[in-house]
Amino acid sequence: MEENRKADYRFYGRRKGKKLKPSREILLDSFLPKVRLPDVAGQNDLDPASCFSLPVKSFWLEVGFGGGEHLAEQSRRHPEKGFIGAEVFLNGVTSLLTHLTGMERRGDVDENVGLAEGRVDNVRVYDEDVRDILPRFKSGSFERIYVLFPDPWPKRRHADRRFIGPKNLPVLARLLKSGGELRVASDDMNYIRWSLEHLMKSADFEWTAQTADDWRKPPADWVNTRYEMKALAKGKKPVYLIFKRK
């Protein structure tokens, strides 16, 4: 599978940033295996329900969850749903793990750490390129897919690296249930224009916006992300797009 993946596409971007704290190293070694997505290599028509110990029946996918704030809070609010989050940046993965365990500020993490009190086991983490696993899931697997504040790849020559585009939209459309939602947010207007251009061209998606506030303001169930808050602090105005699967 690895050979095929490298032949089909390349990965761009960072996999690791600053040195991890010892407490986060422990989370990476002892807790990540408990919530890591099972190996799906070589599988086809995979039912996401098989990836969870709980009897969840509907599933949300977050592509590139960054620091994990959104994924952690949505999964806490919706214990009845199964969440799959993909992120290649190791520091972001460990950030999500701190949210799931409640260990954001504590430095005395031990190897027996588990989910924070009140949480259920409804999150699975894929810490490699999400494009590896998307073809494995059966059609209509997800009722919602998030792509929030992705790398905008602002240079024109890098435009084909943007996740929302002609290569990935057919894949996302296949994975969404009829009427399911694709939610895209960014503070980069070039990325928004690019996303709108390709989503509007697609026969698979329909924009839900009726008024300007529908894309200027986040939806009612929104959870702020770290990158969104940084953008707002700089005076930028993010755009929130919701497209439905026809």
C-alpha positions as CSV (number, residue, x, y, z in Angstrom):
1,M,0.0,0.0,0.0
2,E,2.8,2.4,0.8
3,E,4.4,2.0,-2.6
4,N,1.1,2.6,-4.3
5,R,0.4,5.7,-2.2
6,K,3.8,7.3,-3.0
7,A,3.2,6.5,-6.7
8,D,-0.2,8.2,-6.7
9,Y,0.5,11.4,-4.7
10,R,3.0,13.1,-2.5
11,F,2.6,14.5,1.0
12,Y,3.6,18.2,1.5
13,G,3.9,19.9,4.9
14,R,5.4,19.3,8.4
15,R,5.0,16.1,10.4
16,K,6.6,17.4,13.6
17,G,7.3,20.8,15.2
18,K,8.9,21.7,18.5
19,K,10.2,19.1,20.9
20,L,7.4,17.4,22.8
21,K,7.0,17.6,26.5
22,P,7.7,14.4,28.5
23,S,4.0,14.2,29.4
24,R,3.0,14.3,25.7
25,E,5.6,11.7,24.8
26,I,3.8,9.4,27.4
27,L,0.4,10.2,25.8
28,L,1.9,9.4,22.4
29,D,3.3,6.1,23.6
30,S,0.6,4.9,25.9
31,F,-2.7,6.6,25.0
32,L,-2.6,7.0,21.2
33,P,-2.6,3.2,20.7
34,K,-5.9,3.1,22.6
35,V,-7.6,5.5,20.2
36,R,-5.7,5.0,17.0
37,L,-7.8,3.9,14.0
38,P,-7.4,0.1,13.4
39,D,-5.3,-0.9,10.4
40,V,-7.6,-0.7,7.4
41,A,-4.9,-1.4,4.7
42,G,-6.2,-3.7,2.0
43,Q,-9.8,-3.4,3.1
44,N,-12.7,-2.3,0.9
45,D,-16.3,-1.2,1.7
46,L,-15.3,-0.8,5.3
47,D,-18.1,0.1,7.7
48,P,-16.8,2.7,10.1
49,A,-18.9,1.1,12.9
50,S,-16.3,-1.7,12.9
51,C,-13.6,0.8,14.1
52,F,-15.4,1.5,17.4
53,S,-16.1,-0.5,20.6
54,L,-19.4,1.4,21.1
55,P,-22.5,0.7,19.1
56,V,-22.5,4.1,17.3
57,K,-24.6,4.4,14.1
58,S,-23.6,7.7,12.6
59,F,-20.1,9.1,11.9
60,W,-18.3,12.4,11.4
61,L,-14.9,12.8,9.8
62,E,-12.5,15.7,10.4
63,V,-9.7,16.1,7.9
64,G,-6.7,17.8,9.4
65,F,-7.9,18.4,13.0
66,G,-5.0,20.8,13.9
67,G,-4.8,21.1,17.7
68,G,-7.9,18.9,18.2
69,E,-10.0,21.5,19.9
70,H,-13.0,21.1,17.5
71,L,-12.8,17.3,17.4
72,A,-12.5,16.9,21.1
73,E,-15.5,19.2,21.9
74,Q,-17.8,17.9,19.2
75,S,-17.1,14.3,20.4
76,R,-17.8,15.3,24.0
77,R,-21.1,17.0,23.0
78,H,-22.2,14.0,20.8
79,P,-21.3,10.8,22.6
80,E,-23.8,8.9,20.4
81,K,-21.7,9.6,17.3
82,G,-18.4,8.1,16.1
83,F,-15.6,10.5,15.2
84,I,-12.6,9.8,12.9
85,G,-10.0,12.5,12.9
86,A,-6.9,12.6,10.6
87,E,-3.8,14.7,11.3
88,V,-0.2,14.1,10.2
89,F,1.3,16.9,12.4
90,L,2.5,15.0,15.5
91,N,2.3,18.0,17.8
92,G,-1.4,18.4,16.8
93,V,-2.0,14.7,17.5
94,T,-0.6,15.0,21.0
95,S,-2.7,18.2,21.6
96,L,-5.8,16.2,20.8
97,L,-4.8,13.5,23.2
98,T,-4.5,16.1,26.0
99,H,-8.0,17.2,25.4
100,L,-9.4,13.6,25.3
101,T,-7.6,12.7,28.5
102,G,-8.1,16.0,30.3
103,M,-4.4,16.4,30.7
104,E,-4.0,19.8,29.1
105,R,-2.1,21.4,32.0
106,R,-0.9,18.5,34.1
107,G,2.7,17.3,33.8
108,D,2.4,14.1,35.9
109,V,0.8,11.9,33.2
110,D,1.4,8.2,33.8
111,E,1.3,5.3,31.4
112,N,-2.2,4.2,32.6
113,V,-3.9,7.4,31.5
114,G,-7.3,7.0,30.0
115,L,-10.2,9.1,28.7
116,A,-11.3,12.0,30.9
117,E,-14.2,11.5,33.2
118,G,-17.5,11.7,31.4
119,R,-16.1,10.9,28.0
120,V,-16.9,7.8,25.9
121,D,-14.7,5.9,23.5
122,N,-16.1,7.6,20.4
123,V,-12.9,9.0,18.8
124,R,-10.5,7.3,16.4
125,V,-7.3,9.0,15.3
126,Y,-5.4,8.4,12.1
127,D,-2.0,10.0,12.3
128,E,-1.0,9.6,8.7
129,D,-2.2,11.0,5.3
130,V,-6.0,10.8,5.3
131,R,-5.9,10.0,1.6
132,D,-4.6,6.6,2.5
133,I,-7.8,5.6,4.2
134,L,-10.6,7.4,2.3
135,P,-10.9,4.7,-0.4
136,R,-11.3,2.0,2.2
137,F,-14.6,3.1,3.6
138,K,-17.9,2.2,2.0
139,S,-20.0,4.8,0.1
140,G,-22.2,6.9,2.4
141,S,-20.1,6.2,5.5
142,F,-20.3,9.7,6.9
143,E,-23.0,12.2,7.6
144,R,-20.6,15.1,8.1
145,I,-17.1,15.9,6.9
146,Y,-15.0,18.8,8.2
147,V,-12.1,20.6,6.5
148,L,-11.3,23.5,8.9
149,F,-8.6,26.1,8.3
150,P,-6.4,23.8,6.1
151,D,-3.1,24.9,4.8
152,P,-4.1,27.4,2.1
153,W,-1.1,26.8,-0.2
154,P,-1.3,30.5,-1.3
155,K,1.1,30.3,-4.2
156,R,-0.5,29.7,-7.6
157,R,2.0,27.0,-8.4
158,H,1.0,25.1,-5.3
159,A,-2.8,25.3,-5.9
160,D,-3.1,21.6,-6.7
161,R,-2.0,20.8,-3.2
162,R,-5.2,22.2,-1.7
163,F,-7.3,19.5,-0.2
164,I,-10.6,20.9,-1.5
165,G,-10.4,20.5,-5.3
166,P,-11.1,18.3,-8.3
167,K,-9.0,15.4,-7.0
168,N,-10.6,15.0,-3.6
169,L,-14.2,16.2,-4.1
170,P,-15.4,13.1,-5.9
171,V,-14.0,11.0,-3.0
172,L,-15.7,13.1,-0.4
173,A,-18.9,13.0,-2.3
174,R,-18.8,9.2,-2.4
175,L,-18.2,9.0,1.4
176,L,-21.0,11.4,2.4
177,K,-24.6,10.2,2.8
178,S,-27.2,11.8,0.7
179,G,-28.0,15.1,2.4
180,G,-24.8,14.9,4.4
181,E,-22.7,18.0,5.0
182,L,-19.2,19.1,3.9
183,R,-18.1,21.9,6.1
184,V,-15.2,24.0,5.0
185,A,-13.8,27.1,6.9
186,S,-10.8,29.3,6.2
187,D,-9.6,32.9,6.7
188,D,-7.7,32.8,3.4
189,M,-9.9,34.3,0.7
190,N,-7.9,32.7,-2.1
191,Y,-8.7,29.3,-0.6
192,I,-12.3,30.2,-0.1
193,R,-12.6,31.4,-3.8
194,W,-10.9,28.2,-4.9
195,S,-13.2,26.0,-2.8
196,L,-16.3,27.8,-4.0
197,E,-15.2,27.5,-7.6
198,H,-14.8,23.8,-7.5
199,L,-17.7,23.0,-5.2
200,M,-20.1,25.0,-7.4
201,K,-18.8,23.2,-10.4
202,S,-19.4,19.8,-8.8
203,A,-22.6,18.0,-9.6
204,D,-22.5,16.3,-6.2
205,F,-22.7,19.3,-3.9
206,E,-25.2,22.1,-3.2
207,W,-24.4,25.3,-1.3
208,T,-26.8,25.7,1.7
209,A,-26.3,29.5,2.1
210,Q,-29.4,31.7,1.7
211,T,-28.0,35.0,3.1
212,A,-24.6,36.5,3.6
213,D,-24.7,35.7,7.3
214,D,-24.8,32.0,6.4
215,W,-21.2,32.2,5.3
216,R,-20.0,35.1,7.4
217,K,-21.1,33.7,10.7
218,P,-20.3,30.2,12.0
219,P,-23.2,27.7,12.4
220,A,-25.0,27.4,15.7
221,D,-23.1,24.3,16.8
222,W,-19.7,25.7,16.0
223,V,-16.6,25.1,18.0
224,N,-13.7,27.5,17.6
225,T,-10.3,26.1,16.5
226,R,-6.9,27.3,17.6
227,Y,-6.1,28.6,14.0
228,E,-9.4,30.3,13.8
229,M,-8.8,32.2,17.1
230,K,-5.4,33.3,15.8
231,A,-7.0,34.6,12.6
232,L,-9.6,36.5,14.5
233,A,-7.0,38.0,16.8
234,K,-5.3,39.4,13.7
235,G,-8.5,41.0,12.6
236,K,-9.2,38.5,9.8
237,K,-12.8,37.4,9.0
238,P,-13.1,33.7,8.4
239,V,-15.7,32.3,6.0
240,Y,-17.8,29.2,6.8
241,L,-19.1,27.1,3.9
242,I,-21.6,24.3,4.3
243,F,-22.4,22.2,1.2
244,K,-24.8,19.3,1.1
245,R,-24.4,16.1,-0.8
246,K,-27.1,16.0,-3.4
